[in-house]
Amino acid sequence: MADVNYLTKETLEQMKEELNILKTTGRAEIARQIAEAREKGDLKENAEYDAAKEAQGHHEAKVAHLQAAIMSARVIDAKTIDISKVSVLSKVSVTNLGTKKSMVYQLVSEREADLKLGKISVTSPIGKGLLGKVLGDVVEVTTPGGMLKFKVEGISL
C-alpha cells in the first residue's frame, strides 16, 4: 500500500482503536477457538480446526491491511485546505449536465466514503475527476454507468 491515505484525525483514531481491538481481543478469541478445536482430536480430519486456522489467516490479513493503512495515513486539517480548487475534504456542488440535477459531494478517503451522506472517495471515478478542478470547470467522468458530465458550481468545506 504505497499510496498516501488522507484521513481526518477522527478516522485515524478510529482505525487505531480498531487495530488495538483486533490485536488484543480478536487474537485472543481466535487462539481460544484454535485451542478448543485442537482438543477435539485428530487435526487432519478436524473441520473445526481448519475453519479456526482459516479465520486466523483472515484476521491477520485484516490486521496487516489496517497497519499498512495507518502507516500510510496523512492527517488533513480542514483549516489548511485551499478551497480555490477541489481537494480532499472539499464539499463540491456540481450540476450533472445530462440530467440538469445538482448535487453536493464531499471528497473523502475510501474508508470514510458513504454515498448516503454525500461522501465519495477520492479514488472513485467521480472523485478522481473532480480533484484539482476549479469553479466553472466541466468534468467528463467515465463511470460503470457510462460517461457523465459535471459542472463545478461551488467549492466549500
N, C-alpha and C positions, 0 to 999 in steps of 0.2 A: 504494500500500500504506500507508494511513493508520493501520491497526491496529497496536497495540503487539505486538511479538513477544517473548514471555517465554522466555528461554533460560537454560540453565546456562552457566557460564563456559567449560566444556569444549566445548560445542556451538558457542558463538560463536567460539572459537579455531579449531575445525574449519572453520567457514564462511569465516573469513578466509583460512585456508590454501587452501581450495578456490578462492576468488576469486583469490588470488595465482597459482595454477597456471593458471586459466582465462585470466588477463590476460597471462601470460608464455608458457608452453609451448603452451597451447591456441591463442592468437592466432598464434604463430609457425608452428605446424603448418598452420593454415588458410591463412595467407599463402603458405606453401610450396605447398600444393595448388592455390591460385588461380594462382600463377606457373607451375606445371607445366602446368596446363590451358591457360593463355594461350599457351604455347609451341606448342601443338598446332594452331594455325591460327585460321581464321575464328571469331570469338566468337559470331556469330549462329546458327551451326549446331553449336556445341560443347556437347554434353550434359554433359561432364565439368566444363566451366567453370560451367555453370548449377548443377550439383549442388554445386560448391565454394562458389559465391556463396550458395546456399540454406543450406548448412551454416554459413557465416559469419553469416548472419542469425539462425539458431537459437542459435549460440554467443553472439552479442552480446545476444540476448534473455535468455539464461541469466545472463550477467554482470550485466545490468541488474536482473534479479529478485533475484539474490543481494546486490547492492549495496543494493537497497531493503530487503531483509530485515535486513541488518546495520545499516542506518541506523535502522530502527525497533526494533532489539533493546533489550531491558532485561534485564540480568543479574539473576538471582534467586539469593540466597544462602539455602541451606536453613536456616541458623541463625536467619534472621529470619522464618521462616514461622510464622504463628499456626495451631496445629492444633486450635483450638476449632471451626473451620469448614473446609470443603473449599476448597482453593485450588490454584494451580499448584504442582506438585511434591509435593502431598499423596498419600499412599497411602490409598485408601479401601476399607474392607471393606464389601461390600454383599451383601444377600440378594435374589435375584430372587424376588419374592413369587408369581409364577406357577409357577415350577419348583421353588422352595424350595432352589435351588442358591446356594451362597456363592462369592464371588469377590473378588479384590483387584485394584484398578486404581490405577495411578499416573497422575495428570493431568500431561501434558507439552505442549510446543508441537507443532505439526503436524510439524515437522522431526524431532522426537525420537520420535514415536509409533511403536510396534512392538507390535502386539497379541500376538505370541508371547511377548513379555517382560512382558505385562500393562500396557504403557504406552499410554494412549489420549490422543488430542488433546483439548485443552480446547475445540476448535471442533467436535468430533464431537457428535452428538445426546446421547449418554450423558454426555460431558464437560461440555457446557453445562448439562445437567440437574442434575449433581452440584455444580457450582460454587456456593459460598456456603452449602451445606446444613450442618446440624449433626447431631450424634449423635442417632439416633432418627427423623430426618426420613424421610418416604416420598416418593419422587420418581416421577412419571409421565413417561416419555420416549417420544416418538414416533420410531420408527426405521423404516428401509425395510421391516423385517420385521413391523412392527405396534407396538402400544402395549406397553411394558414398565413394570413397577412394581418399584422397588428400595427397600429399607430400608437406611439408612446405619447400619452396625453398629460401625464404628470408623474413626478418622482418625489417621494417623501420618505419619512422614517416612521 
